[in-house]
């Protein structure tokens, strides 16, 4: 007969699994150690499994330990257990009921989009903040203008990451579109709620395995001007270990095709150096210069120097 685990044993196993998950997903060692220390203290609040991960327990724990960031590890653990179907829902603040039109929208959003529970909570928080903003400035929904939305998002997003900012804009955009469909707004402002282009935010890998390197070079081509430029940059980065800034600062005068060398005067820590150029890299640079480099007065290999590097010099 299998012995049932106690509440403390279940939580200890859950914490262990959660920390292993953090490590496997690339969290910093310092973060994992900090979370481990705080979650150990959390054990003293155990009374039953259902009471372990509740908002009231979290408030009591944070008050007892006296650390403003003590809730983060516990919230993270609750989200992990929820996604693993170990608990019914993660730790959440009690839901504050919004005005009827907001609640109608959230019901519609949940039914039509069938989004994840956590995304529903994010949307609710954004709309709660929007409602508070409009109330403070005595703005009625039918009178809302794009300037109001821009100001709200500017204030709301000041301390958030680009990904979160994008999510906030999306939440507001969909709500504004709903208001237009319901004829509360005379003009559809949703298409006007835009932000700066958001490029890939994932951290690059710390290293590439041999087959990944092979795949990278197999993907290079000479089919167009952009491909030749990309090929030259990748060969410089890979064969010489150059940083993006160092590549962008290379000039035509730095390259000696006769001696198969390159001079790098603007390196990190201001230590100039001469490096041998491998034949494959020379060929890639030559193909770019002959085949696609624009004729201009600039001596920079890849065109005009980026303005941000000028600011750093």
Protein Blocks (a to p, Z undefined) as FASTA:
>chain_A
ZZdddfklmmmmmmmmmmmmmmmnopafklmmmmmmmmmmmmmmpfbfklmmcfklmmmm
mmmnopaklmmmmmmmmmmmmmnopafbdcddddddddfklmmmmmmmmmmnopafklmm
mmmmmmmmmmmmmmmnopafklpcfklmmmmmmmmmmmpcfklmmmmmmmmmmmmmmmmm
nomafbdfklmmccdddddfbdcdfbdcfklmmmmmmmpcckbmklmmmmmmmmmmmmno
pafklmmmpcfklpcfklopacdfbcghiiacdddddfklmmmmmmmmmmmpccdfbfbf
nlpadfklmmmZZ
